[in-house]
Amino acid sequence: MARGGNMLGVGGARQHLGRKALRGGGPAGRIGGGTDPQAQKRALLRKLQEQRDAEKEQKSEQKQEQEQG
């Protein structure tokens, strides 16, 4: 069995791009990685913190209403 000269999808990208580049290794090297994992984590933590703050605010308002009424 002879191998064909045009074998698509057999590690071609990995020969030219390092693993870090494929995984989004840094601000300048985002080829296949999408957004930075640290940026995703910061956005998630910010979102969770905002939700917690909103819940605390609602609870404090409800407590004040109960004390007044």
MODELLER restraints for C-alpha pairs under 7 A, 6 or more apart:
rsr = mdl.restraints
at = mdl.atoms
rsr.add(forms.Gaussian(group=physical.xy_distance, feature=features.Distance(at['CA:21:A'], at['CA:29:A']), mean=5.29, stdev=0.5))
rsr.add(forms.Gaussian(group=physical.xy_distance, feature=features.Distance(at['CA:21:A'], at['CA:30:A']), mean=6.17, stdev=0.5))
rsr.add(forms.Gaussian(group=physical.xy_distance, feature=features.Distance(at['CA:21:A'], at['CA:31:A']), mean=6.03, stdev=0.5))
rsr.add(forms.Gaussian(group=physical.xy_distance, feature=features.Distance(at['CA:22:A'], at['CA:31:A']), mean=5.94, stdev=0.5))
rsr.add(forms.Gaussian(group=physical.xy_distance, feature=features.Distance(at['CA:22:A'], at['CA:32:A']), mean=4.81, stdev=0.5))
rsr.add(forms.Gaussian(group=physical.xy_distance, feature=features.Distance(at['CA:22:A'], at['CA:33:A']), mean=5.79, stdev=0.5))
rsr.add(forms.Gaussian(group=physical.xy_distance, feature=features.Distance(at['CA:23:A'], at['CA:32:A']), mean=6.09, stdev=0.5))
rsr.add(forms.Gaussian(group=physical.xy_distance, feature=features.Distance(at['CA:23:A'], at['CA:33:A']), mean=4.40, stdev=0.5))
rsr.add(forms.Gaussian(group=physical.xy_distance, feature=features.Distance(at['CA:24:A'], at['CA:30:A']), mean=4.25, stdev=0.5))
rsr.add(forms.Gaussian(group=physical.xy_distance, feature=features.Distance(at['CA:24:A'], at['CA:31:A']), mean=6.21, stdev=0.5))
rsr.add(forms.Gaussian(group=physical.xy_distance, feature=features.Distance(at['CA:24:A'], at['CA:32:A']), mean=6.04, stdev=0.5))
rsr.add(forms.Gaussian(group=physical.xy_distance, feature=features.Distance(at['CA:24:A'], at['CA:33:A']), mean=3.78, stdev=0.5))
rsr.add(forms.Gaussian(group=physical.xy_distance, feature=features.Distance(at['CA:24:A'], at['CA:34:A']), mean=6.34, stdev=0.5))
rsr.add(forms.Gaussian(group=physical.xy_distance, feature=features.Distance(at['CA:24:A'], at['CA:36:A']), mean=6.73, stdev=0.5))
